[in-house]
Amino acid sequence: MKLNLVGKNIELTDAIKEQAERKFAKLDKYFDEEVQARVVLSTQKINQKVEVTISLPGTILRAEESTTDLYASMDKVVDSLARQIRKYKTRLKNRYQNSEKTIRFENIEELKAEEKEEAGKIVRRKKFDLRPMHEEEAILQMELLNHNFFIFLNAETELVEVLYRRKDKNYGIIQVD
């Protein structure tokens, strides 16, 4: 695995880099070829946060963990990624069965009974008309509904957009073409 280490509010020392290489090497057994992983290490007050994004053909694996210890955060994020790979083993296997092989499925152990989660199912459908509105009005509507996201037709761009609340309490917009 090729790591692209990025430090935010933290100096990336050789010890940190070596430890990251050692920790993330545990994930190498899941991949047939060299994959790129972007690892962002950051300090926020007393918390040490590790965010990892691994881009695979047709999918992205992403995990983030935050603890008071940087190395503990690395351990947790590696465990989280391994759990994701195990959880999605069947889906990934079906997706990559006919394409170029990237993931080594023989190295992915099956989920234990206590780790298995029931697959979510669609329990409700809603239909509504999109009316043109400005971003500020969409934020207000989302807040009034107490939702984490809101779909609207942007009056300025005439594009369908998804407004969402980020973890940092700010907002993001996804534009749909």
Residue pairs with C-beta under 8 A, 6 or more apart in sequence:
1 24
1 25
1 27
1 28
1 31
1 34
1 35
1 36
1 37
1 54
2 34
2 35
2 36
2 37
3 20
3 21
3 24
3 37
3 39
4 36
4 37
4 38
4 39
5 12
5 16
5 17
5 20
5 39
5 41
6 38
6 39
6 40
6 41
7 40
7 41
7 42
8 40
8 41
8 42
8 43
9 42
9 43
9 44
10 16
10 41
10 42
10 43
10 48
10 70
12 41
16 41
16 70
19 71
19 74
20 39
20 41
20 74
23 71
23 74
23 75
23 78
24 37
24 39
24 52
24 74
24 78
26 78
26 82
27 37
27 54
27 78
27 81
27 82
27 85
29 104
29 107
30 82
30 85
30 103
30 104
30 107
30 108
31 102
31 103
31 104
32 101
32 102
32 103
32 104
33 102
35 54
35 55
35 56
35 102
36 54
36 55
37 52
37 53
37 54
38 52
38 53
38 54
39 50
39 51
39 52
40 49
40 50
40 51
40 52
41 48
41 49
41 50
41 70
42 48
42 49
42 51
43 49
44 66
46 68
47 66
47 67
47 68
48 66
48 67
48 68
48 69
48 70
48 72
48 73
49 64
49 65
49 66
49 73
50 64
50 65
50 66
50 70
50 73
50 74
50 76
50 77
51 62
51 63
51 64
51 77
52 61
52 62
52 63
52 64
52 77
52 81
53 60
53 61
53 62
54 60
54 61
54 62
54 81
56 102
56 103
57 96
57 99
57 100
57 102
58 95
58 96
58 99
59 92
59 95
61 81
61 84
61 85
63 77
63 80
63 81
63 84
64 77
65 73
65 76
65 77
65 80
66 73
67 73
67 76
83 115
85 92
85 103
85 108
86 108
86 109
86 110
86 111
86 115
87 111
87 115
87 117
89 105
89 108
89 110
89 111
92 103
92 105
93 103
93 105
96 102
96 103
130 151
130 152
130 153
130 160
131 152
131 153
132 153
132 154
132 155
132 158
133 141
133 152
133 153
133 154
133 155
134 154
134 155
134 156
135 154
135 161
135 163
135 173
137 152
138 150
138 152
138 154
138 161
138 163
139 150
139 163
139 171
141 150
141 152
142 148
142 149
142 150
142 163
142 165
148 164
148 165
149 162
149 163
149 164
149 165
150 162
150 163
150 164
151 160
151 161
151 162
151 163
152 160
152 161
152 163
153 159
153 160
153 161
154 160
154 161
154 175
157 175
159 175
159 176
159 177
160 175
160 176
161 173
161 174
161 175
161 176
162 173
162 174
162 176
163 171
163 172
163 173
164 171
164 172
164 173
164 174
165 171
166 172
